[in-house]
Amino acid sequence: MSSTAKTLTPGLAAFLASIKDRPVRNSQPCALATAHILRQVVGVFQVGEVGTLVEKIQQTGDKLVAAQPKELAVDNIVRRVLRVVRDEEDESRDSQLSAFDDARSGSLGNRVSPSSPSPSLAGTSSPRGNTNEQPSVSASHPSSGGATAVNLHSLFGLLSQPSSKGPSPMDTPNHQSPRLAPSIDGGHDLRAEVMEGIEEIIDELNQVDDQIAGYALDHIHSNEVILIQSPSATLRKFLLKAAAKRKFTVVCAQNSSRDPWDIHAAATHIPINHNDEGTVDIMQRSLIAAGIPVVTVPHSAVYALMSRVSKVFLDSHIVLADGAFIAAAGARVIAKAANVHRTPVIVLSGVYKLSPIHTSNPDWLIEYGVPGEVSSFDQSNAMGKIDTGNPLQDYIPADAVDLYITNLGGHSPSYMYRVVGDHYRPEDVHITDLAA
C-alpha cells in the first residue's frame, strides 16, 4: 500500500461510513469533511504532473459520491476543488507562455536593431539647399559592387536587408512552441496555490450562514408574519439577525412533534449528529430569548394560515441548476399553498449547495426513511397489499420559488444557472455517473 493510501485511509473510511449510515445528514458538515479530505489528498501528493493530481482528486471524489450519491454537496465540493486546480494550471501556463513570448520578442529586437551608419554614407552630404535629395540607391542595394550599408532612411531597406547571421530556429517553418507542462515542484508552487484555494473554500463554508444572515434586514420588516418549516442553523441566524432591529412573528410548521430524521434515527438505531444547532428546541429558545413570538402549527393548518403570512422562508438541502431545490419533507405543500395565496417564497442556500445537475427524474434525489413510522407493521392484514413510502425530503420546482438568497446576495430562480457556471468548469460537470 502506498504512503498516500495509508495517510488517507483512516479519515476517508470514517467519513464514508458516516455519510453512508447518515449520522452526518446535512449538507454543510458533509461539504466541510469533503474539503478537508481533498486538502489531505493535495498535501500528500508528490507527483509533478497536474493531470495526475486531477485524476487523483477525481478518484477520491468518486469514492465519496458512491458512498452517498444523494448528498450532492459532496459532489459540488469535488467540482470546486477541481476548478481551483484547473484555474491555477491555466494561470501557470499563461505565465510561462508570457515569459516565453517576452524572451522571443527580445531576441528578435536584438536582430533588427539599427547599427551606426557606414563611413561611405557619413562622408556624403547633400547641399544645404537641396534637403529633399535621397541617398543613392547603390548605397543600399546589395548588387552595387561592395556597398553593403543599410539604408536607415527607408523602412523597406531596413526590412529587406538580409541578416548576417544564419537562420534562427524561430524562422524554420516546422518550428513550434515548446509544450509547457505545469509542475507541482517547479518554480511556480502550484500545490501551495491549490492548498490556499481549498482553505478559501473551507473559510467560505464556515462563514456562509453569517453571510446569508447579513441580508436579513433587506427582506424582513416590522410586524410581518414569517412562516418557516424545518429549523436549521441558517434559518436561526437569519431570523436572529433580523430580530436585532425588527419585531415580527414566526410560525413554524411541523409534520409532528418529532423531526423526521430523528424518527428515522430511532428506527435504525443510528444516532444523529446535531452539530448544526438546527433543532426545534434551540430555534424556539433562541427566538423567544430575542423577543420574537414563535407559533408551532401542523402542516395540515398551513393552508388556512397562509392568508395571514407575509413571507415564507425555507432552507434548502440542495439547489439544482434549473432553479428547483430539495428540502425537508413538507416544503412542497408549503410552497404550493404560498403560490395560491401569492405569498413570496424565499429560499436560503449557500453557494456550495448549488449543483450543476439537470434532471428530468427528481425521485432519485429523494431520501426515504423507515416506513414503519407511517404504517404500523402490526396491521398484518395490510402487509403485502400496499407499498408504503416515508420520504424525508421534497422536490420543489423552480416556478414555486420567488427568490434565492445565497452568501453572494439575492438571485431569481432563472439566474441560478449563471451562478452555477461561475463556480464549476464545464469539463467537471459530469465527473460521476449519476442517475438521469
N, C-alpha and C positions, 0 to 999 in steps of 0.2 A: 504493500500500500504506500502511495506517495505521501510526502510530508503535507501536501495541501489537503489530501483527504483526511489525514489524521487530525489536522487542525480544525477542519470544519465539521467532522463527524458529530461531536457532542452537541454543539449548538444547533446544527441543522437537523439532527434527529429529534431533538426535543421540540423544536418548532414544528416540524412535520407532524409529530404526534399531537401537539396542542391544537393545530388547526383542523386536523382530521377528526379528532374526538370532540372538538368545539368547546373546550373550556375557555378558549380565547375566541370570541364571537364577533367582535366589532371591527370595523374597517381600520380604525386608527392604530390599535395595537398590532394588528397584522401587518400594516404598512411599515410601522416602525421596526418590527422584528425583521422584515424583509430587507429594509435598508441597512440594518446592522450586519446581517449575514452577507450581503453583497459587498459591504465595506471590507469584511474579512477576506472575501474572495480576491478583491483587488489588492489588499495589503500583502497577502502571502504569494501573489503571483510573481514569478521570476522570469518568465519567457519574454523576450524583447518585442515580438511582433504584436501589433494591436489587434489584428484579426484573430489571433489565438485568444486574447483576452475577451473579445466579444463572444467568441464561441463558448468560452468557459462560463461567462455570465448567462448566456442562453441556456446552457445545460443545467446550471443551478436553478434558473427560473423555471425550467420545465419540471424539475422535481418539486418545487414549491407549488406550482399551479396544479400539478397532478394530485397532490395531497388533498386539495380542496378547490376544484375548478370553479365553484360558485362564488368564491371570495375573490372578486375581480380587483380589489385593491392591491393584492399581491402582484398580479399581472401588471397593473399600472406602474408600480414602483420599479419593476424589472425594466419596463419600457423607458421610464425616466432615466435610469442609470445607463441604459444603452445609448440614449440620446446624449448624455454627458460624455461618454466615451467617444462617440462619433463626432460630436462637435469639437472636442479637444483634438481629435485626429485631424479634422479638416483645418483647424487653426494652425496646427503644427505643420501640415503640408503647405499651407499658404505661406507661412513664414519662411519655410525652406525655399519655395519657388521664388519668393520675393528676393531673398538673398542671392539666389542663383541668377535671377534677371539683373540685379544690380551689378554682380560681378561680370556678367556678359556685356552689359552696356558700357562698363568701364573699360574693358578690353577693346571694344570697338571704337571707343572715343580716342584711345591712345593710337590706334592705327590711322585715323583720319585727321589727326591734329596737324595744323599747318606748321611748316618749317620756315626758317628765315629765308628771305629772297636770295637768289644766286647773285654773284658779282656781275654777271652779264646784264641782269635786269637793273641792278643798283646803279651801274655806271651809265646807263642810258636814260636820259631825262628829256622830256619834251619841253619845247619852248613855253615860256610863261604865257604867251598869248594864246596858244593852242592847247587849252586844258582838256578838250574832248578827244584828243588823239589817243587811240588804244594801243597797247603793246603789240609788237609784231607777232603774227601767228606762228612764225618759225620759232619763237621763243618757247612755245608750249607744245608744239606739235611733235610727236615722237619721231617722225620721219625726217625732221630737219637736222641734218648732219651734226650730231653730237650735242645739240642743245637739249638738255633734259630738265630744265627748271619748270616748276609747277606754276601755272597761271593762277595767281592768287586773286585776280580781279574778276574771274569768271567762275560761277558755280559749276558750269558744265566742265570746265577744265579741271576743277578740283575733284569732281566725282569720276571723271573719265581717266584720271591719272592712274596707271597701274601701280599696285603696291610692290615695293621692292622685296617684301617677304614672300615666302611660299604660301600656298593655300592653307588656310586655317581649318581645323576640324569643324568650325562653325559654318564654313562655306560649302561643305560637302553636301550633296543632295540627300544622302542617306543618313545625315546626322539627326539624332533625336535627343530630346532632353532626357537626362537620366531619370529612372524611376526612383521616386523618393518614398521610402517605406518608413513611416514614423516608428521610432523605437522607444520603449519604456526606459531603457537605460541610456538613451542618447543625451545630447546637450539639453534638449527640452524635456524636463521631467514630467512626462505625461501621466505617470502613475500618481504623482503628487497632485496634479491638477484634477484628476478623476476623484481622488480621495476628498479633495476640497469640495468638489461638486456634490458628492454624496453627503458630506457634512451639511451643506446648504439644504439638501432635501430633508435631512433629519431635523434641522432647525425649523424648517417650514412646518413639518408635522407637529412639532412641539408647540408652535405658536399659532396654528391655524384657527383654533377656537377663539383665541383672543382677537385675532384679526377680523374674523367674522363678526364678533361682538361689537367691534368698532363701528359697524353700520347700523346698530340697533336704533339709535335716536333718529335716523332718517326714515324709519319705517313704522315705528310705534309712537303713538301720540297719546296725550292725556285722555282719560275717560273712555278708552277703547276697550272692547271685549275681545280678547285673544284666545283662539282655540288651538290647542296643541294635542298631540296624540301620545306617542311614546316618549317618555322623558329621556334626555341624553345630556351629556356634558356640553355639547354645542348649544342646545336649546337653553340649558340652565344659565350659561354665561351670557347668552344673547339677551335673555329676559332680565337678568340681574343688571346688566349694563344699562338697559332702558329704565329699570326701576330706580336707578340712582337719581333720575331727574323727572320721571313721569310716573303718574298714578294710573293704573289700569287694572283690569280683572282678567284672570287666566282661567279658562275652562279646559280641564284635562279629560279627554275621552279615553276610556279603557275598555278592553274586552272583558276583563274580570278583575277580581281583586288581586290577581297574581299576574306577573309578566309571563307571556307565552314561552320565552326562553327559560324562565325559572321552572315552569311546569315541565318543559322538555328535559331539563337537567334533573329534576326529581324523578322522572320516569326512567331515565337512562343511568341514574346514579353517577353522573359526571358533574362535578362542581363547576359553577360558572364563575369566571374571574370578573368581578365588578370594578375593575380598576378605572373605568371611565366615569365614575361618580354620576351615573345616569339613572339611578333607581328612583322610583316614585317617591319614597320617603325623603330622600335627600333633596329632590326637586321641591317638594312641598315645604319642607322645613326652611329651605333657603329663601323661597319666595315670601313665605309668611314672615320670616325674620326681616325681610326688606320692606314689609308693609304692603305686600301685594296679596289680595284675597285669591284663593285657589278653590275652584269648584270642580269636583270629580263627578263625571257622569258616565253611564254606559254608552256603548256605540249605538244602541237602539234609540237613544234620545238625541242623537246628533242632528238629525233632520229637523226635529221640532225646534231645536235651539238655534239653528243656523241663521234664521232671520234676525236674531239679535247679535250675531257675531260680526265684528268689524273686519278681522283678518284671520286667516288660517296659516299657521306656521308648522311645517313638517320637516323632520330631519331625514335625510336620505341615507340609504346604505350604499348605493352605487348609482351613478348617473351615466346614461348611455349617450352616444354621440348625437342621436336624433332628438334629444331633449326629454326622453322618457327617463324614469328612475324607479329604483327598487327601494321600498320602505317596509316598515313593520306591518304586520297583518292588520287590516282595518283602515289603512291610509287611503285606499281607493274609494271606500264608502264615503269617507270624509271629503275627499276631493270632488267626487261626483255631486254630493249634496251642496258643496260650496259653489260648484258651477251652476247648479239650478237656481240658487239664490243670488247669483252674481257677486259672490264674496271672493275677494282676491285670495289666491293660494300661493304662498311664498315658501320656497324650499331652501333650506340651509345645506350647503355642501362645500367641503374643501376641494381644492383643485385635484388633490390626489385621488378623489373618488370618481373623477371624470374618466370614462373608458371610451376608447375609440371604436368599440364594437357596435355594429348594427346587427340586429337580429329580427327575424320575422316570427320566431317562436320563443317568446319570453318565458315559457313554462319551465325551461331547463334552468333558468336563473333562480327559481323559487325554491327555497328550502322548506322541507316538511318535517313536522315533529311527530311525536308518538300519537297515533290515532286513538289510543285508549282514553285520552283525556276528553275526547269529543264524543265517542260512543263507547259505553262500558262493555267490556268483554263478558260481563255476567249475563248479558242478553243473548243467550245461546241461540235463540230462535232466529235472530237476525244474522248470525255469523254465517258467512259463505254466500249470503244473498245480496249484500251490498258492499261497495267499496267506499271506505271512509278515509278522507284526507284531512290533515291538520296542517294547513300552510302556515308557516311562521312569517312569511313576507308577502307583499303585494306588488304587482306591476302596475304603475300609473303611467298612462300615455302622456305625451308632450302637450296635447291640447287641453289637458286638465290643469296645467301649471301656468301661472301668470308671470312669475319672476323667480330666478335663481339668485341667491346671494352666496358668493364664494369669498375667499380671502383676497380676491382681486377686485371685488365690487359686485354690482348687480348686473345680470345678463338675462336677456329673454331666452326662452327655450330654443328659438330658431337660430340663436347666435352661439349655442354651445359647441357646435362643430368647429367654429373658428378658435375657440379657447382650447379645444382638444388638439387642433392642428398646431398650436403654438407650443405644445408640450411633448409631442411624440413625433418621431421620424416615420415617414411612410413605410420604410423597409422593415420597421419593427412592429407594425400594426398586427400582423399575423405571425407571432413568434411561437404560438402554441396552437394545437388542433382543438378548437372549441366547437361546441355544437352550434349549428346554424339555425 
